[in-house]
Amino acid sequence: MVTVRNATEQDLPAMLAIYNDVILNTTAVYDYQPHTMEARQQWWDTKQQQGFPVFVAAEDGLLLGFSSIGPFRAWAAYKYSVENSIYVDSSARGKGIGKLLMPPLIEAARQLDMHTIISGIDAANEASLQLHRSFGFEKVAHFKQVGYKFGRWLDLIFLQLLLDTPLQPREQ
């Protein structure tokens, strides 16, 4: 049975392996080179410092995917906006892992008093687009030919989910 839990630092090697496979074999990440363990550790440390969650889906001790939210933009007025990320191991894609990893992200965003979750998805990644739409995300932008990978131009679609929080936003 697949369970979703808060990630621990011990999950970093498995998360790195999933992420690097995504970099090398898909257009879900617009990067060319695999990341190092040092880079993944810095990513983890930043998430911890900023108070953003990381979730993992696992079955029988095997990590099948992970998800997180983080800042959308660095400027102060964006403080109620986050961007989400979900990555699934190639052996587990199409098996509903993303559907298990999304609800805790949405709930965490609410608990953190966020107002919107934004997701940037490669236009050809129909599985991810459908996953997000199934949770109420709506297409808000289509950027044409903003990435170049695997010998072709890539379009990027932004989807957005508005939340009913915060009840009393502040400008400080």
C-alpha positions in Angstrom: 0.0 0.0 0.0 1.3 3.4 -0.9 1.5 5.9 1.9 2.2 9.7 1.9 4.3 11.2 4.7 6.5 14.1 5.5 9.9 13.7 3.9 13.0 13.3 6.0 16.6 14.1 5.3 17.2 10.4 4.8 14.9 10.5 1.7 17.2 12.9 -0.1 19.2 10.3 -2.1 15.9 8.8 -3.5 14.5 12.2 -4.2 17.7 13.1 -6.0 17.5 10.0 -8.1 13.9 10.7 -9.2 14.7 14.3 -9.9 17.8 13.5 -12.0 15.9 10.9 -14.0 13.3 13.6 -14.7 16.0 16.0 -15.8 17.7 13.5 -18.1 14.6 11.9 -19.6 11.7 14.3 -19.6 10.8 17.9 -20.2 9.2 18.3 -16.8 12.3 20.1 -15.7 13.9 22.6 -18.0 17.4 21.7 -16.9 20.2 19.8 -18.8 22.6 18.5 -16.1 21.8 16.2 -13.2 21.9 17.8 -9.8 24.4 16.9 -7.1 23.6 15.6 -3.5 25.1 18.9 -2.3 22.5 20.9 -4.4 19.7 18.6 -3.1 20.8 19.2 0.4 20.8 22.9 -0.1 17.3 22.6 -1.6 16.2 20.7 1.5 17.8 23.1 3.9 16.1 26.0 2.2 12.7 24.3 2.4 13.3 23.7 6.1 14.4 27.3 6.8 11.4 28.8 4.9 8.9 26.4 6.6 7.7 24.8 3.3 6.8 21.1 3.4 8.1 18.2 1.4 6.0 15.1 1.1 7.0 11.6 -0.2 4.9 8.7 -1.4 6.4 5.3 -0.5 5.5 1.7 -0.7 7.4 -1.0 1.2 10.2 1.4 1.9 10.6 2.4 -1.8 10.2 6.1 -2.6 7.8 6.5 -5.5 7.5 10.3 -5.7 7.8 13.5 -3.9 6.1 16.9 -3.8 6.6 20.4 -2.3 5.6 24.0 -2.4 7.9 27.0 -2.3 8.0 30.7 -3.1 6.5 31.8 -6.4 8.6 35.0 -6.6 11.0 36.7 -4.2 9.2 40.0 -3.8 7.2 40.8 -0.7 3.8 41.2 -2.4 4.0 37.6 -3.6 4.1 36.2 0.0 0.6 34.6 -0.4 1.6 32.8 -3.6 3.4 29.5 -3.8 4.6 27.2 -6.7 4.1 23.5 -6.4 6.2 20.6 -7.7 5.4 16.9 -8.0 7.9 14.3 -9.3 7.1 10.6 -9.7 9.6 7.8 -10.3 9.5 6.5 -13.8 8.4 3.1 -12.6 5.4 4.5 -10.9 4.1 7.0 -13.4 0.4 6.6 -14.3 -0.4 4.8 -11.1 -2.0 7.6 -9.2 1.0 8.7 -7.1 0.5 12.4 -8.1 -3.1 12.2 -7.0 -1.8 11.1 -3.6 0.8 13.8 -3.3 -1.4 16.7 -4.3 -3.9 16.9 -1.4 -1.3 17.4 1.3 0.3 20.2 -0.7 -3.0 22.0 -1.0 -3.8 21.5 2.7 -0.3 22.7 3.6 -0.7 25.9 1.5 -4.0 26.6 3.3 -2.3 26.0 6.7 0.4 28.4 5.7 -2.2 31.0 4.8 -1.4 31.0 1.1 -3.9 32.4 -1.3 -2.8 30.7 -4.5 -0.8 27.8 -5.8 0.8 28.2 -9.2 2.3 25.4 -11.3 4.5 25.7 -14.4 4.1 22.6 -16.6 5.5 21.7 -20.0 2.7 22.0 -22.6 3.3 18.5 -23.8 3.0 17.0 -20.3 -0.7 16.1 -20.5 -0.6 13.8 -17.5 0.6 16.6 -15.2 -1.8 19.1 -16.8 -4.7 16.7 -16.2 -3.6 16.0 -12.7 -3.7 19.7 -11.8 -7.0 20.3 -13.6 -8.5 17.4 -11.6 -7.8 19.4 -8.4 -9.3 22.6 -9.7 -6.2 24.3 -11.2 -7.1 26.5 -14.2 -4.9 27.5 -17.1 -3.8 31.1 -16.8 -0.9 31.5 -19.2 0.7 29.8 -22.2 4.3 30.8 -22.9 5.4 29.7 -26.4 8.9 28.5 -27.1 10.4 29.6 -23.7 12.5 26.4 -23.3 14.8 24.4 -25.5 15.5 20.8 -24.7 16.0 17.5 -26.7 16.4 19.5 -29.9 13.1 21.3 -29.8 11.4 24.4 -28.5 9.1 23.9 -25.4 6.0 25.7 -24.4 5.3 26.3 -20.7 1.7 26.5 -19.3 0.9 28.1 -16.0 -2.0 26.7 -14.0 -3.4 28.3 -10.9 -5.5 27.3 -7.9 -7.1 30.0 -5.8 -7.6 29.2 -2.1 -10.0 30.8 0.3 -7.2 32.0 2.5 -5.9 34.2 4.0 -8.9 35.7 5.7 -7.1 39.0 6.6 -4.0 39.5 4.5 -1.4 42.0 5.6 1.1 44.2 3.7 4.1 43.7 6.0 
